[in-house]
Amino acid sequence: MIPLRDSVPARRPPVVMLSILAASVLVFLYEVGLPPDELAEFFRTFGVVPARLLGPDPPYFTLVTSMFLHGGWLHLLGNMLYLWIFGNNVEDAMGHGRFAVFYLLSGLAAAGLQVAFQPASSVPMVGASGAIAGVLGAYLVLFPHARILALVPLGFFTQLAEVPAVLFLPLWFLLQLVYGLASLGAPAQVGGGVAFWAHVGGFVAGVVLVRWFVPRRWRR
């Protein structure tokens, strides 16, 4: 299912979410201008490489920089679509500063779980999807009765449908978990691949952390 919009209006501009989106787009435009060999080196330098992160002199800064890198247009657009639809409401509930910290912690948890499952991988892990998965987990806790207008594939056709968040988001999480379990024991692909365990880790972190980042007055 491809989300198009949700039914929850935001009360204030999502300053942090828009800043993350803009930074990701600007970094990607810089990537597009790099020759293939320089782009590969750029990913190795600023992406999370599990084997290097667990080795001597680990580059911990890549846990943050990797969140702003993307491997292609579809990778970028897919992540930014999910951030655009779900991020504004979560930021609205948390406030700008809390949301920024929450986003980073979700991304760190996502990378940590992926590294734990593929500690010997030398393939750079890039993308905002782990942190955005945390946003999805928080959205599920905060807005379970929201409705998501989505494109639902039905064989060769697609259908527009309003899907409750309490169904849409757990289904998304279940797919990540199933694909993650299916990838156990498989070597990391040479060209990279989808970091399903990062999605799982980010989502679980979002569900767990959200209560500490939403002001008590908002919960009331």
JOLIN-V363318 format. One record per run of one state. SS is the DSSP state (a for helix, b for strand, c for the rest). FROM is the first residue (numbers start at 0). LEN is the number of residues. If there is no record, write none. Layout:
<<SS/FROM/LEN> <SS/FROM/LEN>>
This chain:
<<c/0/1> <b/1/5> <c/6/8> <a/14/18> <c/32/3> <a/35/11> <c/46/1> <b/47/1> <c/48/1> <a/49/4> <c/53/8> <a/61/7> <c/68/4> <a/72/22> <c/94/1> <a/95/22> <c/117/7> <b/124/1> <c/125/3> <a/128/14> <c/142/4> <b/146/8> <c/154/2> <b/156/8> <a/164/18> <c/182/13> <a/195/18> <c/213/2> <a/215/4> <c/219/1>>
